[in-house]
Amino acid sequence: MTTRPTPPAPPEFGDLLQPHRESAAFLEFLALRRSTKIAQFTEPGPSPEEVDALLTVAARVPDHGKLAPWRFVVFEGEARELAGRVIEKIARERNPDMKPEQAETERNRFLRAPVVVGVVSHAIDNHKIPVWEQILSAGAACQTLLLAAQAMGYAGAWITEWCAYDNQLAGAFGLGPGERFAGFIFLGSAAGETRERDRPRPPDLIARWPPQK
Ligand SMILES: Cc1cc2nc3c(=O)[nH]c(=O)nc-3n(C[C@H](O)[C@H](O)[C@H](O)COP(=O)(O)O)c2cc1C
């Protein structure tokens, strides 16, 4: 069995931190980061204890107003199959003529990875902190979860598909008013090789102001 790195215990309020330490390893990790294709996910995934440790790290994101405008719904073990039945039922309501293969696809959606974490954006309307900023914080939680899981040696992918956009499904998974899924973070191990994808070129994305003549 491989020993995986685990995050340190979360600091207590007021503890002295060293947040700007040089880390060539972390820079390399970020520079070579890559998601795993959904078809490549395999066992094992993080254990419940590891998931809890990862989510503790994922909750350490910038959060204007300390609103914690996110929370997590974990689907692991047999719960993924139960979730699949809920997904299939709602998909059938949307499309009563669904073919058996499509029904199977719906049923298996959360069985494609050992662990699926729904990251819930929980934004408060009419608050002095704009909803936009609260949603951005949920996105940061998604990416931090991905990075933390990958640093623990697990494969990860941020997936929305139709499930993140269906209000009835959100309700079935326990989401309340003002809540929506920012995405589902699929976690597990990767079968096969991972190669770099085509990416935008940073010079095309960077402007300096004022514009250079
Ligand atoms: C909000 C969000 C939703 C996404 N949803 C999907 C999805 O439903 N299906 C999918 O194949 N990729 C989805 N992706 C893209 C992948 O997570 C991944 O970013 C993409 O394949 C590029 O790979 P990379 O992360 O290694 O750059 C989504 C990405 C984001 C940010």
The ligand as an SDF file (V2000), in Angstrom:
LIG
                    3D

 31 33  0  0  0  0  0  0  0  0999 V2000
  -17.1820   24.7020  -14.3660 C   0  0  0  0  0  0  0  0  0  0  0  0
  -16.6140   23.6160  -15.2180 C   0  0  0  0  0  0  0  0  0  0  0  0
  -17.4350   22.5960  -15.6690 C   0  0  0  0  0  0  0  0  0  0  0  0
  -16.9340   21.5670  -16.4690 C   0  0  0  0  0  0  0  0  0  0  0  0
  -17.7810   20.5750  -16.8740 N   0  0  0  0  0  0  0  0  0  0  0  0
  -17.3080   19.5980  -17.6790 C   0  0  0  0  0  0  0  0  0  0  0  0
  -18.1840   18.5630  -18.1250 C   0  0  0  0  0  0  0  0  0  0  0  0
  -19.3600   18.5240  -17.7760 O   0  0  0  0  0  0  0  0  0  0  0  0
  -17.6710   17.6180  -18.9400 N   0  0  0  0  0  0  0  0  0  0  0  0
  -16.3540   17.6360  -19.3340 C   0  0  0  0  0  0  0  0  0  0  0  0
  -15.9300   16.7510  -20.0850 O   0  0  0  0  0  0  0  0  0  0  0  0
  -15.5070   18.6020  -18.9180 N   0  0  0  0  0  0  0  0  0  0  0  0
  -15.9530   19.5710  -18.1060 C   0  0  0  0  0  0  0  0  0  0  0  0
  -15.1130   20.5640  -17.6800 N   0  0  0  0  0  0  0  0  0  0  0  0
  -13.7200   20.5940  -18.1790 C   0  0  0  0  0  0  0  0  0  0  0  0
  -12.7850   19.6720  -17.4160 C   0  0  0  0  0  0  0  0  0  0  0  0
  -13.0030   19.7270  -16.0230 O   0  0  0  0  0  0  0  0  0  0  0  0
  -11.3070   20.0410  -17.6590 C   0  0  0  0  0  0  0  0  0  0  0  0
  -11.0370   21.3050  -17.1320 O   0  0  0  0  0  0  0  0  0  0  0  0
  -10.9830   20.0600  -19.1320 C   0  0  0  0  0  0  0  0  0  0  0  0
  -11.1250   18.7860  -19.6450 O   0  0  0  0  0  0  0  0  0  0  0  0
   -9.5710   20.6080  -19.3950 C   0  0  0  0  0  0  0  0  0  0  0  0
   -8.5990   19.8640  -18.7760 O   0  0  0  0  0  0  0  0  0  0  0  0
   -7.5360   20.5040  -17.7530 P   0  0  0  0  0  0  0  0  0  0  0  0
   -8.3130   20.7910  -16.4930 O   0  0  0  0  0  0  0  0  0  0  0  0
   -6.5090   19.4490  -17.5980 O   0  0  0  0  0  0  0  0  0  0  0  0
   -6.9870   21.7480  -18.3550 O   0  0  0  0  0  0  0  0  0  0  0  0
  -15.5720   21.5720  -16.8540 C   0  0  0  0  0  0  0  0  0  0  0  0
  -14.7410   22.5980  -16.3770 C   0  0  0  0  0  0  0  0  0  0  0  0
  -15.2490   23.6110  -15.5960 C   0  0  0  0  0  0  0  0  0  0  0  0
  -14.3350   24.7010  -15.1080 C   0  0  0  0  0  0  0  0  0  0  0  0
  1  2  1  0
  2  3  1  0
  2 30  2  0
  3  4  2  0
  4  5  1  0
  4 28  1  0
  5  6  2  0
  6  7  1  0
  6 13  1  0
  7  8  2  0
  7  9  1  0
  9 10  1  0
 10 11  2  0
 10 12  1  0
 12 13  2  0
 13 14  1  0
 14 15  1  0
 14 28  1  0
 15 16  1  0
 16 17  1  0
 16 18  1  0
 18 19  1  0
 18 20  1  0
 20 21  1  0
 20 22  1  0
 22 23  1  0
 23 24  1  0
 24 25  2  0
 24 26  1  0
 24 27  1  0
 28 29  2  0
 29 30  1  0
 30 31  1  0
M  END
$$$$
